[in-house]
Amino acid sequence: MPPEIGSEFHFDPAALLDPEQGGLPRWLPGHELFATASGALGTLLHHLAPAGRLHVPGYFCMGVAELLARQIPVTFYRHLPNEGPRWETLRAAEGDVVLAQNLFGREEGTAWHNWARAHPRVTVIEDHSHDPFSDWARTSTAAYAVASLRKTLPLPDGGLLWSPSGRDLPRPSGTGPQRAAGLKLAAMLLKTAWLDGRPIPKDRFRALQQQGEQEILGSAAETSAVTAALLPFLDIEGIRSSSSRNAQEVATGLGERVLGAGGFRVQLVLASEKERDGLLAYLAGVGIFAPVHWRQDRDGFWSGDEEAADLADRMLTLPVDHRCGPADLQRLVESVEGFARMDLSGVI
């Protein structure tokens, strides 16, 4: 089988640069580094002590929304991919907090800037996790902004919190993530050896990764010593540029099958949940591991937005990050097209 595409990052020394060239971008103002973005959000909400509610996009990670709902009442507004927010569904009042999302890194932020100016007594927190260093992030004027780093960069942990408008920031607190980050770093190193053909059982580093991820979820501690040491050397601009080029190339290759491409990702929408899950299984069978953003359990904690949940049932994200070379991108396109031919012929 050819090398896998997607899944968790491995440790790649080629992604490191001289510290004069690598690290966080120069435009980034004063900031704090947390273990996770959800931990940074929870700490920020505690710092703000809002009297009202937290408004969250209906198309969002329900695990994070549920975590935040433990400390503040959460309500949802309509924001679907490629549509932008439906402002009539965002009924924020004085003292409320709104979480604005650069969904899949494909939005430019002007509408949110205008909305925030028109509602000065509502605190807006921008979530840039899908593209932490986009033009919107760079030119933001929001009260606060947050981004998960480990979702787009080869790091074991990391949540970035900053204030584009220069407000005071809370500091990380609580038990450090050193053990969890150590487990994830061990998984990254073992995966590097596995990719080099060493006799490492895949289930060994997968188990370490999953254990580390479970232990780190929601951590409001400062980022690990590992991430703090690696981040100043990381070729962030190179990683972002390569991922963006890959996304556009795959989107061009797949044409009308693509919902959108931007930043680090390409999204596909299938006709049904069964077809989406069929494609997920087919891709996994040829070594391509595509994440789903995000499943909503209608019997559990969910947005209550049937249209958002239905879309989440039918979408998947193709992994097109900096690890993919031309042959990987071609294999991605050919695999999706191969599944489409099988589906149309009635094989699946």
DRENSEBA-879355 format. One record per residue (C-alpha): residue in three letters; x, y, z. Coordinates in steps of 0.05 Angstrom, whole numbers. Each point is the difference from the previous one (the first is absolute). Example, Ala and Ser with C-alpha at 12.3 -4.5 7.8 and 13.67 -1.06 7.14 Angstrom:
REM DRENSEBA-879355
ala,246,-90,156
ser,27,69,-13
***
This chain:
REM DRENSEBA-879355
met,0,0,0
pro,26,71,-15
pro,16,46,60
glu,-61,24,38
ile,-29,70,-10
gly,-28,39,58
ser,-8,-25,72
glu,42,29,56
phe,64,38,-13
his,68,-32,5
phe,64,36,23
asp,33,31,-61
pro,67,36,10
ala,-8,29,-70
ala,-56,45,27
leu,50,36,45
leu,37,64,-20
asp,49,49,29
pro,-36,38,55
glu,8,65,-39
gln,-44,-30,-54
gly,-46,-47,39
gly,-51,7,56
leu,-63,41,9
pro,-10,57,-49
arg,27,69,17
trp,-69,32,-6
leu,-27,-39,59
pro,-9,46,60
gly,11,-20,72
his,-28,-70,11
glu,-5,-59,47
leu,14,-73,-17
phe,-46,-51,32
ala,0,-75,-7
thr,-65,2,-39
ala,-44,52,-33
ser,-61,-25,38
gly,38,10,65
ala,18,70,-22
leu,-73,14,-15
gly,-23,-26,67
thr,52,42,36
leu,-19,62,-40
leu,-74,-9,17
his,18,-7,74
his,42,64,-6
leu,-57,38,-34
ala,-53,-26,47
pro,-56,17,-49
ala,-69,11,28
gly,-35,-29,-61
arg,6,-57,-48
leu,52,-28,-49
his,-23,-1,-72
val,33,-56,-40
pro,-6,-18,-75
gly,-48,-57,-13
tyr,52,-33,-45
phe,54,-9,52
cys,36,-52,42
met,-53,-23,49
gly,52,-28,48
val,29,70,10
ala,-69,32,5
glu,-21,-51,52
leu,63,13,40
leu,-13,75,0
ala,-73,-11,18
arg,24,-25,68
gln,19,71,19
ile,-47,45,-40
pro,-68,-8,-33
val,11,-16,-74
thr,-47,16,-57
phe,10,-11,-75
tyr,-6,44,-61
arg,-2,-21,-73
his,67,-2,-35
leu,9,-52,-54
pro,60,-11,-45
asn,1,46,-61
glu,-59,41,27
gly,28,43,55
pro,-39,18,63
arg,-75,11,-4
trp,-2,64,41
glu,-74,-6,15
thr,15,-63,40
leu,54,33,42
arg,-42,32,55
ala,56,25,45
ala,-15,49,56
glu,43,46,42
gly,46,-42,44
asp,0,-60,-47
val,61,-30,-35
val,1,-23,-72
leu,47,-51,-29
ala,14,18,-73
gln,31,-55,-42
asn,43,4,-63
leu,-32,-65,-23
phe,49,-42,-39
gly,44,61,-8
arg,-40,26,-59
glu,-30,65,28
glu,29,70,0
gly,-31,31,62
thr,-27,67,-25
ala,-72,-18,18
trp,21,-18,71
his,40,64,7
asn,-62,40,-20
trp,-45,-40,46
ala,46,10,60
arg,3,75,-13
ala,-76,2,0
his,-3,-39,66
pro,54,30,45
arg,-30,-29,64
val,7,-72,-25
thr,69,-32,5
val,22,-36,-64
ile,51,-56,4
glu,26,-24,-68
asp,18,-73,-10
his,55,-6,-53
ser,17,-73,12
his,-11,-20,-73
asp,51,52,-23
pro,36,34,58
phe,40,46,-45
ser,-51,21,-53
asp,-10,71,-26
trp,-60,6,46
ala,41,-20,61
arg,55,48,-20
thr,-47,60,-9
ser,-49,-16,56
thr,-25,54,46
ala,-39,-47,46
ala,2,3,75
tyr,32,-70,3
ala,22,-55,-47
val,18,-72,12
ala,28,-57,-43
ser,19,-72,10
leu,70,-12,-26
arg,5,-76,3
lys,-56,-7,-52
thr,41,33,-55
leu,72,-3,23
pro,44,-61,18
leu,-1,14,75
pro,-25,-45,58
asp,-42,56,31
gly,-11,74,-3
gly,-56,51,5
leu,13,73,-19
leu,-37,58,33
trp,9,72,-19
ser,-37,67,0
pro,1,36,-68
ser,-27,62,36
gly,53,-2,54
arg,-41,-23,61
asp,29,-35,60
leu,6,-75,-5
pro,-8,-53,54
arg,58,-47,11
pro,-1,-76,-3
ser,-12,-37,64
gly,-10,-69,28
thr,37,-65,-8
gly,51,0,-55
pro,-8,-43,-63
gln,70,-27,2
arg,-19,-73,6
ala,-54,5,-55
ala,47,38,-46
gly,54,-51,14
leu,-46,-57,-21
lys,-17,37,-64
leu,72,17,-15
ala,19,-74,10
ala,-55,-17,-50
met,27,51,-49
leu,71,-27,6
leu,-22,-72,-8
lys,-42,18,-60
thr,62,33,-32
ala,37,-66,10
trp,-59,-39,-28
leu,-2,44,-61
asp,75,-13,-9
gly,-15,-75,-3
arg,22,-18,71
pro,-36,-60,32
ile,-47,43,43
pro,-71,-28,10
lys,-49,53,-24
asp,-48,-15,57
arg,55,19,50
phe,7,72,-21
arg,-75,6,-14
ala,-14,-21,72
leu,50,51,27
gln,-31,55,-42
gln,-71,-16,21
gln,19,-4,74
gly,37,66,-4
glu,-58,34,-35
gln,-49,-25,52
glu,44,26,57
ile,10,69,-31
leu,-72,16,-20
gly,-23,66,30
ser,66,13,36
ala,7,73,22
ala,72,-9,20
glu,58,34,-37
thr,24,-35,-62
ser,50,-57,9
ala,75,9,2
val,2,-40,-65
thr,-44,48,-39
ala,32,62,32
ala,68,-26,-22
leu,-21,-19,-71
leu,-45,59,-18
pro,55,53,-10
phe,33,-44,-53
leu,-63,-23,-36
asp,-8,20,-74
ile,-71,24,10
glu,-3,42,-64
gly,28,-57,-41
ile,-49,-50,30
arg,-59,47,-13
ser,21,17,-71
ser,11,-73,-18
ser,-67,-21,30
ser,-37,56,-36
arg,31,-19,-67
asn,-18,-73,11
ala,-72,18,17
gln,-9,40,-64
glu,32,-54,-42
val,-46,-55,28
ala,-61,46,-6
thr,17,13,-73
gly,9,-74,-13
leu,-67,-19,31
gly,-40,58,-29
glu,-74,2,18
arg,6,-54,53
val,34,49,47
leu,-39,44,48
gly,60,45,10
ala,75,4,11
gly,41,48,42
gly,56,3,50
phe,17,-72,16
arg,-62,-38,-23
val,-46,-23,-55
gln,-72,-18,16
leu,-46,-49,-37
val,-75,-7,9
leu,-32,-66,-17
ala,-73,-16,-14
ser,-12,-37,65
glu,33,-21,65
lys,5,-71,-27
glu,38,23,-61
arg,45,45,42
asp,17,-57,47
gly,11,-45,-61
leu,51,49,-28
leu,34,5,68
ala,7,-76,3
tyr,23,-4,-73
leu,53,53,11
ala,25,-32,64
gly,6,-66,-39
val,50,33,-46
gly,38,36,56
ile,-35,68,-3
phe,-28,23,67
ala,-51,55,-6
pro,-28,35,62
val,-73,20,9
his,-17,71,23
trp,-43,-12,41
arg,-49,-54,18
gln,-62,22,39
asp,-36,-51,44
arg,-73,19,-1
asp,-11,-44,62
gly,54,37,37
phe,29,70,3
trp,-12,33,-67
ser,-15,66,-33
gly,-74,-12,-11
asp,11,24,-72
glu,-24,-57,-44
glu,31,30,-62
ala,68,5,33
ala,-5,-71,27
asp,-21,-26,-67
leu,59,33,-34
ala,47,-28,53
asp,-28,-69,-16
arg,20,7,-73
met,67,37,2
leu,72,-22,6
thr,66,36,-4
leu,56,-23,-46
pro,70,3,31
val,42,45,-45
asp,50,29,49
his,74,13,-11
arg,18,-74,5
cys,-33,-14,-68
gly,43,0,-63
pro,-24,-1,-72
ala,-9,-76,0
asp,-42,4,64
leu,-45,53,-30
gln,-10,-40,-63
arg,-17,-62,42
leu,-51,40,39
val,-35,24,-63
glu,2,-69,-32
ser,-26,-34,63
val,-60,46,6
glu,-15,-7,-74
gly,8,-76,6
phe,-51,-2,56
ala,-48,43,-41
arg,4,-49,-58
met,-12,-59,47
asp,-59,35,32
leu,-32,19,-66
ser,8,-71,-26
gly,-36,-27,61
val,60,-37,29
ile,-5,39,65
***
